[in-house]
């Protein structure tokens, strides 16, 4: 998908809730802030819709957008049909941002508004982890709150309005930082497109941390999911679900399910929620009659009925184990940084994989090594490679909050000009 299109009229989707690929399409629509109505396959509504379109025997899922229907719909075919998946328009950019989360989008808005040719590339939809959050209630300037996906959609449109180019559903597959500080960075996108950049921002964020439970891989998309988008709450009305996690994302997910009349069991490894969750969420969780919180508890087993999850076993700190029937399990257990590429490019990270910048990098005994080629110290938020910056959740020491990520991205946009001046680039 290229760019952030204005929201289209509500689309209709026929599919199976427990199918992994159907879930991926539903998740894509939700996190793109695209309204849709879901019709479970085999229901009278679904059969009537397919029959009216002459698609009774069509391969599911089917997405209906006005007069056009996509049979065997995938994220890629729908995005292409909506005008996406075009290659970058230029061969060289002043500034390339890898990652379209809050940090990356903020950097793009401010860089493009100051006249820099700017490209943003992401292998997913805009928003990063924030796109899974149905309502951010403590973001500056939104007293009624704003959904994470909607915030990302608006930020993307704002960046495009200033001239930034967004290339989505295609991340950066390869990179080459040359041995000369005055040469551009070479980047290869996942579709094979190649571009160069004078300055690069790594705002690659994090991915969900994987839970080590036997049989989990076979049940992913079949009742077990990483994250919990808004789309799932309505699908689980009246059902029993388990949410694993204790951060704000987990708290928001628990409330979404309970407000949609699902019965929620929340499994928390720590001894209290206050360690990792905002007070306003904790208070609402404690007041809700459909939420049961288990502290110092871990998920230990998943039980299947056919190819779908049917029950879970969880163990308390004292050794007591319980098994409960469930209709869905949602894992919101924090993340690990997208920095698998750093060792290849000799970018310094901490022991957990987060990118070192600023004073943290200067204090590392591995710096400057063989890759720092200037006499000056690195700029704030600059990594151990000249002209490569890092911001947001992927950066060591960052505050894992949307507002903090936006601030860091905005700061990088200002620092880009210092680097461009070194290169003799005039605007």
Backbone torsions as a table, in degrees:
resi	resn	phi	psi	omega
1	UNK	NA	134.3	177.7
2	UNK	-106.7	123.9	175.5
3	UNK	74.4	178.1	-177.2
4	UNK	-114.8	100.8	-177.0
5	UNK	-72.0	150.5	170.5
6	UNK	-57.3	151.6	-178.8
7	UNK	-59.4	132.3	178.5
8	UNK	-85.2	165.2	172.4
9	UNK	-57.7	159.1	-177.3
10	UNK	-55.5	129.8	177.0
11	UNK	-99.6	160.4	179.5
12	UNK	-109.4	137.1	-179.6
13	UNK	-131.6	130.4	174.1
14	UNK	-111.6	124.8	-179.1
15	UNK	-167.5	-172.6	180.0
16	UNK	-112.9	126.4	-174.9
17	UNK	-62.1	-32.1	-175.4
18	UNK	-91.4	10.3	178.2
19	UNK	-95.4	130.7	-174.1
20	UNK	-62.2	-43.5	-178.7
21	UNK	-70.1	-34.8	177.1
22	UNK	-66.7	-38.6	176.0
23	UNK	-62.0	-40.8	-179.4
24	UNK	-60.1	-41.5	178.3
25	UNK	-65.5	-44.3	179.8
26	UNK	-62.3	-41.8	179.3
27	UNK	-64.8	-39.5	177.7
28	UNK	-60.8	-45.2	-179.8
29	UNK	-64.7	-43.9	-178.8
30	UNK	-62.3	-47.8	-175.5
31	UNK	-79.8	-5.5	170.4
32	UNK	-95.4	5.0	-178.4
33	UNK	59.4	32.4	179.8
34	UNK	-97.4	115.6	179.2
35	UNK	-62.8	141.7	177.0
36	UNK	-154.6	159.4	173.0
37	UNK	-115.7	128.1	-177.7
38	UNK	-97.3	132.1	177.4
39	UNK	-121.4	113.4	-178.3
40	UNK	-67.2	130.9	-178.5
41	UNK	-55.5	137.4	178.2
42	UNK	93.5	-10.6	177.1
43	UNK	-82.2	158.1	179.0
44	UNK	-56.9	-37.6	180.0
45	UNK	-63.8	-44.2	-179.7
46	UNK	-65.9	-45.6	-179.5
47	UNK	-63.3	-38.8	179.4
48	UNK	-65.7	-40.8	179.7
49	UNK	-65.2	-47.1	-179.8
50	UNK	-64.4	-39.6	179.8
51	UNK	-64.3	-38.3	-179.5
52	UNK	-67.1	-21.7	-179.3
53	UNK	-101.3	1.2	-177.0
54	UNK	68.8	30.4	-176.1
55	UNK	-118.1	30.3	-177.1
56	UNK	-56.7	-36.2	-177.5
57	UNK	-100.5	13.3	-176.5
58	UNK	-70.4	150.7	175.4
59	UNK	-74.0	130.2	-179.3
60	UNK	-85.6	156.4	1.2
61	UNK	-79.1	157.0	174.8
62	UNK	-115.2	128.3	176.3
63	UNK	-112.8	127.3	-179.0
64	UNK	-110.9	118.6	-179.3
65	UNK	-121.0	93.5	-176.8
66	UNK	64.8	-120.6	-179.2
67	UNK	-91.6	-0.5	-177.7
68	UNK	-108.7	136.2	178.6
69	UNK	-122.9	138.2	176.8
70	UNK	-110.3	110.1	173.2
71	UNK	-86.4	150.8	-175.2
72	UNK	50.7	43.4	-173.2
73	UNK	-65.8	137.8	172.2
74	UNK	-125.0	166.9	176.4
75	UNK	-56.0	-43.1	-176.0
76	UNK	-68.3	-43.5	-178.1
77	UNK	-68.2	-37.1	178.4
78	UNK	-68.2	-45.0	179.3
79	UNK	-61.2	-40.7	179.1
80	UNK	-65.9	-40.9	178.8
81	UNK	-65.4	-25.7	178.3
82	UNK	-90.5	13.8	173.3
83	UNK	93.3	16.4	-176.8
84	UNK	-99.2	-171.9	176.1
85	UNK	65.8	33.5	171.6
86	UNK	-88.5	154.5	179.9
87	UNK	-72.9	164.2	175.9
88	UNK	-57.0	147.9	-175.5
89	UNK	-80.6	-21.3	-176.6
90	UNK	-122.1	161.7	175.2
91	UNK	-90.7	-26.8	-178.6
92	UNK	-135.3	142.7	178.3
93	UNK	-130.3	148.1	172.1
94	UNK	-61.9	-38.1	-169.2
95	UNK	-144.8	123.3	174.6
96	UNK	-116.6	129.4	179.2
97	UNK	-108.2	124.5	177.4
98	UNK	-100.8	105.7	-178.0
99	UNK	116.6	125.5	-176.9
100	UNK	-110.3	38.5	171.1
101	UNK	-82.8	-170.1	-178.6
102	UNK	-56.9	-41.1	-179.9
103	UNK	-65.7	-47.0	-178.3
104	UNK	-65.4	-42.5	-179.5
105	UNK	-68.0	-38.6	177.6
106	UNK	-63.1	-43.5	177.9
107	UNK	-60.2	-40.9	-179.2
108	UNK	-66.0	-41.4	179.5
109	UNK	-59.3	-49.2	-174.5
110	UNK	-76.0	-35.7	178.1
111	UNK	-67.0	-46.8	-178.8
112	UNK	-66.4	-37.7	-179.8
113	UNK	-67.2	-21.1	176.3
114	UNK	-94.7	10.3	171.5
115	UNK	94.7	7.3	179.3
116	UNK	-82.6	138.1	171.0
117	UNK	-70.1	121.2	-167.3
118	UNK	-131.1	132.5	175.5
119	UNK	-122.7	134.4	173.9
120	UNK	-116.7	126.4	179.4
121	UNK	-122.4	136.2	178.5
122	UNK	-149.2	140.2	179.5
123	UNK	-78.0	-1.7	-176.9
124	UNK	-129.9	-165.7	174.1
125	UNK	-82.3	165.9	179.7
126	UNK	-63.9	152.5	171.2
127	UNK	116.9	-24.4	-178.2
128	UNK	58.3	-144.8	179.8
129	UNK	-62.0	-27.9	-179.2
130	UNK	-63.2	-26.2	-177.9
131	UNK	-68.3	-15.1	176.5
132	UNK	-83.9	-9.8	-175.4
133	UNK	-91.7	118.1	-175.1
134	UNK	-71.3	-27.8	-178.9
135	UNK	-152.0	118.0	172.9
136	UNK	-97.4	108.5	-171.8
137	UNK	-95.9	-12.2	-177.5
138	UNK	-114.6	29.4	178.0
139	UNK	-90.9	132.0	-175.0
140	UNK	-53.2	129.2	173.7
141	UNK	91.2	-1.2	-179.9
142	UNK	-125.3	78.7	-175.8
143	UNK	-61.9	-24.5	177.5
144	UNK	-92.7	0.5	-177.6
145	UNK	83.6	164.2	176.8
146	UNK	-148.6	139.8	177.9
147	UNK	-66.8	145.0	-179.5
148	UNK	-60.8	-41.6	179.5
149	UNK	-66.4	-39.1	179.1
150	UNK	-67.9	-40.6	177.0
151	UNK	-59.8	-44.2	179.7
152	UNK	-65.7	-40.4	179.5
153	UNK	-62.1	-44.3	-180.0
154	UNK	-67.0	-40.5	178.6
155	UNK	-64.5	-39.2	177.9
156	UNK	-63.8	-44.0	177.7
157	UNK	-64.2	-36.6	178.2
158	UNK	-64.5	-44.0	178.1
159	UNK	-61.4	-43.8	178.6
160	UNK	-64.2	-35.4	178.7
161	UNK	-61.7	-28.3	177.3
162	UNK	-90.3	0.8	175.7
163	UNK	106.6	-0.8	176.9
164	UNK	-69.4	152.0	179.0
165	UNK	-111.5	125.9	179.5
166	UNK	-107.9	124.8	176.8
167	UNK	-117.6	107.2	-173.3
168	UNK	-109.2	165.8	-175.4
169	UNK	62.0	18.0	176.0
170	UNK	-147.3	108.3	176.8
171	UNK	-86.9	-172.8	176.9
172	UNK	-90.8	118.6	-176.6
173	UNK	-86.0	-34.5	-178.6
174	UNK	-147.5	156.9	179.0
175	UNK	-146.4	158.8	177.0
176	UNK	-144.4	110.0	173.6
177	UNK	-95.9	114.0	-174.2
178	UNK	-70.9	170.8	179.0
179	UNK	-82.4	6.8	-178.9
180	UNK	-119.1	127.3	-173.4
181	UNK	-69.0	-16.1	-176.6
182	UNK	-101.7	12.9	177.9
183	UNK	-105.2	148.9	-178.7
184	UNK	-70.2	158.9	175.0
185	UNK	-82.4	135.4	178.7
186	UNK	-100.1	130.4	-177.0
187	UNK	-128.6	139.0	176.7
188	UNK	-118.5	123.0	178.3
189	UNK	-81.5	166.3	-175.5
190	UNK	-66.6	-17.5	176.2
191	UNK	-91.2	5.2	179.5
192	UNK	94.8	-10.1	178.3
193	UNK	-63.8	144.7	179.6
194	UNK	-124.0	136.8	176.4
195	UNK	-138.4	162.5	171.5
196	UNK	-120.5	157.4	-177.5
197	UNK	-141.7	141.9	174.1
198	UNK	-73.2	-38.0	179.9
199	UNK	-137.0	143.3	-179.0
200	UNK	-128.0	139.1	172.2
201	UNK	-113.1	123.9	172.0
202	UNK	-91.5	105.7	177.2
203	UNK	-124.3	49.3	-168.7
204	UNK	-79.9	-7.8	172.5
205	UNK	65.3	-152.2	-176.0
206	UNK	-131.5	162.5	172.7
207	UNK	-117.6	159.8	-179.3
208	UNK	-59.2	134.7	174.6
209	UNK	-67.7	136.4	-176.4
210	UNK	-80.4	137.8	178.4
211	UNK	-92.5	129.1	-177.9
212	UNK	-90.6	89.5	176.5
213	UNK	-134.9	133.1	-178.8
214	UNK	-57.2	135.1	175.1
215	UNK	82.8	2.0	-174.9
216	UNK	-67.8	-36.6	-176.8
217	UNK	-62.8	-36.5	-178.9
218	UNK	-70.7	-21.7	-176.6
219	UNK	-101.7	-3.6	177.8
220	UNK	-62.0	128.1	-176.7
221	UNK	83.6	-5.4	178.9
222	UNK	-119.3	50.1	-179.2
223	UNK	103.7	-11.7	176.4
224	UNK	-118.7	128.7	-173.8
225	UNK	-140.6	146.8	168.4
226	UNK	-89.5	127.9	-175.1
227	UNK	81.5	171.6	-179.6
228	UNK	-151.5	89.0	178.9
229	UNK	-71.0	163.9	-179.6
230	UNK	-58.0	-28.1	-176.2
231	UNK	-60.6	-27.1	-174.0
232	UNK	-78.8	-26.6	-176.0
233	UNK	-60.8	-49.4	-179.0
234	UNK	-64.1	-32.9	-179.4
235	UNK	-70.1	-20.2	-173.7
236	UNK	-106.6	15.0	-179.7
237	UNK	-54.9	128.5	178.3
238	UNK	77.1	0.1	-177.6
239	UNK	-99.1	174.2	176.6
240	UNK	-103.8	125.3	179.7
241	UNK	-130.8	155.9	175.3
242	UNK	-117.9	132.4	173.7
243	UNK	-116.3	125.8	179.2
244	UNK	-105.8	123.1	179.3
245	UNK	142.2	166.0	-175.4
246	UNK	-140.6	9.7	177.9
247	UNK	-89.0	-175.2	-179.7
248	UNK	-63.0	-35.9	178.6
249	UNK	-63.1	-42.3	177.8
250	UNK	-65.4	-42.5	179.9
251	UNK	-62.6	-42.1	178.2
252	UNK	-65.1	-40.1	179.2
253	UNK	-62.8	-44.9	179.8
254	UNK	-57.8	-45.6	-179.8
255	UNK	-67.0	-38.1	177.9
256	UNK	-59.5	-47.3	-179.4
257	UNK	-63.4	-47.2	-177.6
258	UNK	-64.4	-39.0	178.6
259	UNK	-67.9	-19.6	175.2
260	UNK	-94.8	15.9	175.9
261	UNK	73.8	18.0	171.8
262	UNK	-80.0	149.6	174.5
263	UNK	-92.2	120.4	-168.1
264	UNK	-114.6	128.4	168.8
265	UNK	-106.3	121.1	-178.0
266	UNK	-106.1	121.8	-178.8
267	UNK	-104.2	120.4	-175.4
268	UNK	-121.8	123.6	-178.7
269	UNK	-70.2	-35.3	-178.1
270	UNK	-79.0	178.8	-176.0
271	UNK	-93.2	-5.2	176.0
272	UNK	-161.8	151.2	-178.3
273	UNK	-75.4	-25.7	-174.3
274	UNK	-60.4	-20.1	-178.9
275	UNK	-66.5	-25.5	-170.3
276	UNK	-141.1	1.3	-174.2
277	UNK	-127.9	145.0	178.5
278	UNK	-65.4	146.2	-173.9
279	UNK	-61.2	-37.6	-176.4
280	UNK	-65.4	-32.7	177.2
281	UNK	-72.0	-42.2	-180.0
282	UNK	-58.8	-44.3	-178.6
283	UNK	-62.0	-41.9	-179.9
284	UNK	-67.9	-38.9	178.5
285	UNK	-62.6	-43.8	-178.3
286	UNK	-65.5	-28.8	-178.5
287	UNK	-83.8	-15.2	-171.5
288	UNK	-85.5	127.1	-175.0
289	UNK	-74.1	-16.4	-177.4
290	UNK	-96.5	7.1	-177.8
291	UNK	-114.2	128.7	178.0
292	UNK	-119.1	112.2	-176.5
293	UNK	-97.6	128.4	176.1
294	UNK	-113.5	110.6	177.7
295	UNK	-85.4	158.9	-179.9
296	UNK	48.9	49.5	-174.4
297	UNK	-135.5	141.3	179.9
298	UNK	-129.5	142.5	173.6
299	UNK	-72.1	126.6	-175.9
300	UNK	-115.4	-29.2	-177.3
301	UNK	-146.4	146.9	172.5
302	UNK	-116.0	135.7	-178.9
303	UNK	-118.2	131.4	-175.2
304	UNK	-106.6	153.2	168.3
305	UNK	-122.5	101.6	-169.9
306	UNK	71.5	-125.6	-178.8
307	UNK	-105.3	15.7	-179.0
308	UNK	-124.5	151.2	178.7
309	UNK	-67.1	142.3	-178.4
310	UNK	-127.9	-25.5	-178.2
311	UNK	-159.5	162.0	176.5
312	UNK	-132.4	153.8	170.7
313	UNK	-118.4	132.5	177.1
314	UNK	-132.4	147.3	-174.4
315	UNK	-115.3	136.4	176.9
316	UNK	-88.7	164.6	-177.0
317	UNK	-59.1	-32.3	-179.8
318	UNK	-76.5	-3.7	178.3
319	UNK	103.2	-12.8	179.5
320	UNK	-69.5	133.5	179.1
321	UNK	-115.0	144.3	177.4
322	UNK	-129.4	145.5	174.5
323	UNK	-121.4	129.1	-178.6
324	UNK	-130.2	142.2	172.0
325	UNK	-69.9	143.6	180.0
326	UNK	-141.4	157.9	173.1
327	UNK	-104.2	-16.2	179.8
328	UNK	-164.7	148.1	177.8
329	UNK	-127.3	127.8	-176.1
330	UNK	-124.3	122.7	-172.7
331	UNK	-103.7	110.5	179.9
332	UNK	-122.7	69.1	-166.3
333	UNK	-112.6	34.3	177.9
334	UNK	80.3	-175.1	-172.8
335	UNK	-141.7	173.1	172.7
336	UNK	-122.4	146.2	-172.2
337	UNK	-72.2	147.6	174.1
338	UNK	-81.8	79.9	-177.8
339	UNK	-133.9	26.6	-179.3
340	UNK	-63.5	-19.1	-178.4
341	UNK	-84.9	-12.0	-170.7
342	UNK	-65.3	-40.1	-178.3
343	UNK	-64.6	-34.7	179.1
344	UNK	-64.0	-36.0	-177.2
345	UNK	-99.8	10.2	177.5
346	UNK	58.0	39.4	174.9
347	UNK	-94.7	124.3	-174.3
348	UNK	-73.0	135.7	175.4
349	UNK	-129.1	165.5	173.6
350	UNK	-82.2	-176.2	-174.9
351	UNK	-65.4	-21.5	179.1
352	UNK	-93.5	-2.0	177.1
353	UNK	98.9	0.3	179.6
354	UNK	-79.9	142.1	-172.8
355	UNK	-75.0	132.6	178.0
356	UNK	-83.1	133.8	176.5
357	UNK	-139.2	168.0	172.8
358	UNK	56.7	-141.3	-177.1
359	UNK	-64.2	-29.7	177.2
360	UNK	-61.1	-36.9	-179.4
361	UNK	-76.1	-38.5	179.2
362	UNK	-63.4	-32.4	-178.4
363	UNK	-79.6	-9.9	-177.9
364	UNK	-78.2	130.4	-176.5
365	UNK	-65.2	-16.4	178.9
366	UNK	-79.3	-13.7	-177.9
367	UNK	-92.9	141.0	7.2
368	UNK	-86.3	-16.2	-178.3
369	UNK	63.7	-153.1	-176.5
370	UNK	-96.6	-2.0	-170.1
371	UNK	-104.4	-12.8	178.5
372	UNK	-90.7	116.9	-166.4
373	UNK	-110.9	9.0	-179.8
374	UNK	-117.9	156.6	178.0
375	UNK	-76.4	-27.7	-179.2
376	UNK	-72.0	159.0	171.3
377	UNK	-73.1	155.1	175.8
378	UNK	-60.7	150.0	176.6
379	UNK	-71.2	159.3	173.8
380	UNK	-54.6	136.9	-179.1
381	UNK	69.4	3.9	173.2
382	UNK	-84.0	142.8	-178.1
383	UNK	-86.1	-166.4	178.4
384	UNK	-77.4	0.9	174.1
385	UNK	-115.2	133.0	-177.2
386	UNK	-59.3	130.5	175.2
387	UNK	81.5	2.1	177.1
388	UNK	-111.7	117.9	-178.9
389	UNK	-107.8	164.2	175.8
390	UNK	-137.7	143.7	-179.4
391	UNK	-153.4	156.0	176.9
392	UNK	86.2	-158.0	-173.6
393	UNK	-59.3	-26.1	-176.0
394	UNK	-73.9	-13.1	-174.0
395	UNK	-91.6	135.6	175.8
396	UNK	-58.6	131.3	176.7
397	UNK	84.3	0.3	-178.8
398	UNK	-72.5	151.0	173.2
399	UNK	-83.9	121.8	-173.2
400	UNK	-79.6	67.9	178.7
401	UNK	-136.8	149.0	-177.9
402	UNK	-60.4	-46.4	-177.4
403	UNK	-61.9	-39.1	178.9
404	UNK	-65.4	-40.4	178.6
405	UNK	-63.6	-41.4	177.5
406	UNK	-60.9	-42.4	179.0
407	UNK	-62.7	-42.6	179.6
408	UNK	-65.8	-42.0	177.9
409	UNK	-61.6	-40.6	178.3
410	UNK	-64.1	-38.0	179.6
411	UNK	-65.2	-42.5	178.9
412	UNK	-61.3	-40.4	-179.6
413	UNK	-56.9	-35.9	177.5
414	UNK	-73.1	-37.5	-178.3
415	UNK	-69.8	-23.8	-180.0
416	UNK	-55.5	-36.6	-176.8
417	UNK	-65.7	-33.0	176.4
418	UNK	-64.1	-42.0	179.5
419	UNK	-68.2	-41.3	179.0
420	UNK	-63.4	-35.4	178.1
421	UNK	-63.2	-38.2	176.5
422	UNK	-60.8	-35.1	-178.0
423	UNK	-82.8	-5.6	-179.3
424	UNK	77.6	19.1	179.7
425	UNK	-80.5	126.1	176.5
426	UNK	-111.5	141.3	-176.6
427	UNK	-109.1	NA	NA
